[in-house]
Protein backbone atom coordinates (compact mmCIF):
# COMPACT_ATOMS: atom_id res chain seq x y z
CA UNK A 1 0.00 0.00 0.00
CA UNK A 2 2.77 2.39 0.95
CA UNK A 3 4.35 2.02 -2.49
CA UNK A 4 1.15 2.95 -4.32
CA UNK A 5 0.48 -0.43 -5.90
CA UNK A 6 -2.95 -1.08 -4.41
CA UNK A 7 -5.38 -1.78 -7.21
CA UNK A 8 -2.63 -2.10 -9.83
CA UNK A 9 -3.51 -4.97 -12.21
CA UNK A 10 -0.05 -6.59 -11.94
CA UNK A 11 0.46 -6.20 -8.20
CA UNK A 12 0.21 -9.41 -6.25
CA UNK A 13 0.20 -11.70 -9.28
CA UNK A 14 1.83 -15.00 -8.38
CA UNK A 15 4.07 -16.88 -10.79
CA UNK A 16 2.74 -20.03 -12.45
CA UNK A 17 5.57 -22.13 -11.02
CA UNK A 18 7.66 -22.07 -7.87
CA UNK A 19 10.85 -19.99 -7.63
CA UNK A 20 13.19 -22.98 -8.00
CA UNK A 21 11.70 -23.82 -11.39
CA UNK A 22 12.65 -20.42 -12.77
CA UNK A 23 16.06 -20.54 -11.09
CA UNK A 24 16.94 -24.00 -12.42
CA UNK A 25 15.04 -24.12 -15.71
CA UNK A 26 14.95 -20.58 -17.06
CA UNK A 27 18.30 -19.02 -16.11
CA UNK A 28 21.75 -19.75 -17.46
CA UNK A 29 24.97 -19.28 -15.51
CA UNK A 30 28.47 -18.59 -16.74
CA UNK A 31 31.89 -19.45 -15.33
CA UNK A 32 33.26 -16.05 -16.39
CA UNK A 33 33.44 -13.57 -13.56
CA UNK A 34 34.51 -16.03 -10.86
CA UNK A 35 38.26 -15.48 -11.41
CA UNK A 36 38.86 -19.18 -11.95
CA UNK A 37 37.34 -20.16 -8.61
CA UNK A 38 36.37 -23.81 -8.52
CA UNK A 39 34.59 -23.12 -5.24
CA UNK A 40 32.18 -20.88 -7.16
CA UNK A 41 31.72 -23.43 -9.95
CA UNK A 42 31.05 -26.27 -7.49
CA UNK A 43 28.58 -24.09 -5.57
CA UNK A 44 26.74 -23.31 -8.81
CA UNK A 45 26.58 -27.01 -9.70
CA UNK A 46 25.30 -27.86 -6.21
CA UNK A 47 22.75 -25.06 -6.02
CA UNK A 48 21.47 -24.94 -9.57
CA UNK A 49 22.07 -27.68 -12.12
CA UNK A 50 25.18 -28.39 -14.18
CA UNK A 51 23.20 -28.41 -17.42
CA UNK A 52 22.50 -24.66 -17.11
CA UNK A 53 26.14 -23.61 -16.66
CA UNK A 54 28.41 -22.69 -19.55
CA UNK A 55 32.11 -21.99 -19.74
CA UNK A 56 33.00 -18.30 -20.08
CA UNK A 57 30.58 -17.02 -22.68
CA UNK A 58 32.51 -13.75 -22.65
CA UNK A 59 35.82 -15.56 -22.10
CA UNK A 60 37.16 -15.33 -18.56
CA UNK A 61 39.43 -12.33 -19.10
CA UNK A 62 39.98 -11.97 -15.36
CA UNK A 63 42.21 -15.05 -15.60
CA UNK A 64 45.42 -13.36 -16.70
CA UNK A 65 47.77 -16.27 -17.22
CA UNK A 66 47.66 -19.28 -19.51
CA UNK A 67 48.66 -21.44 -16.54
CA UNK A 68 45.71 -20.29 -14.42
CA UNK A 69 43.30 -20.74 -17.32
CA UNK A 70 44.69 -24.21 -18.02
CA UNK A 71 44.32 -25.16 -14.33
CA UNK A 72 40.73 -23.91 -14.31
CA UNK A 73 39.80 -25.93 -17.41
CA UNK A 74 41.58 -29.02 -16.06
CA UNK A 75 39.67 -28.75 -12.77
CA UNK A 76 36.35 -28.37 -14.57
CA UNK A 77 37.18 -31.42 -16.73
CA UNK A 78 37.91 -33.38 -13.54
CA UNK A 79 34.23 -32.95 -12.60
CA UNK A 80 33.40 -35.68 -15.14
CA UNK A 81 30.13 -35.47 -17.04
CA UNK A 82 29.15 -32.18 -15.38
CA UNK A 83 32.49 -30.65 -16.36
CA UNK A 84 32.20 -31.85 -19.94
CA UNK A 85 28.74 -30.32 -20.15
CA UNK A 86 29.97 -27.01 -18.74
CA UNK A 87 32.94 -26.83 -21.11
CA UNK A 88 31.16 -27.75 -24.32
CA UNK A 89 27.91 -29.66 -24.03
CA UNK A 90 25.65 -26.91 -22.71
CA UNK A 91 26.47 -24.11 -25.16
CA UNK A 92 24.10 -25.33 -27.91
CA UNK A 93 21.22 -25.29 -25.43
CA UNK A 94 22.01 -21.72 -24.45
CA UNK A 95 22.25 -20.62 -28.08
CA UNK A 96 18.88 -22.18 -28.83
CA UNK A 97 17.15 -21.11 -25.59
CA UNK A 98 14.01 -19.24 -26.31
N, C-alpha and C positions, 0 to 999 in steps of 0.2 A: 504494500500500500504506500509506504513511504517513498518508493521510487516512481510512483505514478503509473504503475502497470495494471491497476485494477480495471477490469473491463476490457483490457486489450485482448484481441482475438488469439494471439499467440502465447499469452502469458499462462503458465501452468500446464501447457501441453506436455504430456509425458511421451517419451520415446516408445516406439513399437517394440523394441527389444531391450534387454538389460544392458548396463554400461559395459560389462565385459565383452559382450558380443561386438560392440563397436570398437573397443580397444583391440581385440584380437582378430577381428575379421574385416575391419574397414581401414585400419591404419597400417602404414608401412614404416619400418624403422631402418636406420642407416648406421653403419659402423663409423662413418666419418664424423668427426667432432668429438670422439672419445680419446683422442691422442694415443691410440694404440693400446688402450686399456682392456685387457681380457676380462677384468672384473666387471666392467660395464657390459661387455658382450655377453658374458655368462648370466648376468642379472637380467638382461633383455630376453635371453632364451628362457630363463626360468619364469619370468613374469608374464611374458607375452607368448609367442610361439615362434620357433625358429623359421617357419615357412613365411614369415612376414618381415624378415630381416635381410637386408642386402648389403653387400660390401661396397662401401665408399662411393655412392652414386656421384658425388662431386670430387672424388679422389681425396684421400685423407692427407691433405697438404700439411696438416699440423705435424705429421711424422716427417721429420727433416732428413733422416738418413736412410740409405738403402738397407742398412743392417736392421734398423728398427722396423722398417716396413716388412722386410723378409721375416723377422721374428713374429710379427703380428700375423702375417698370412700363415706361417707354419703352425702357430698356436690355434688359429681358427681351423686349419685342416685337421689338427689333432682331435677336434671335436667329433670326428667321424661324419655320419650322414648329415647332421645339423650343420657342420662346418662346410661341407661340400655344397649344401643348399645355399648357405649364406654367400659363399664365394662365387657361385655361378648358377646354381639351379633356380634361384628365386627371381632373378632379374626379368625373365620373360613374363612372369606373372605380374610384376610391377608395371612393365611396359604395356601390358594389355588390360590392366585394372581399369574398370570403368565406373 
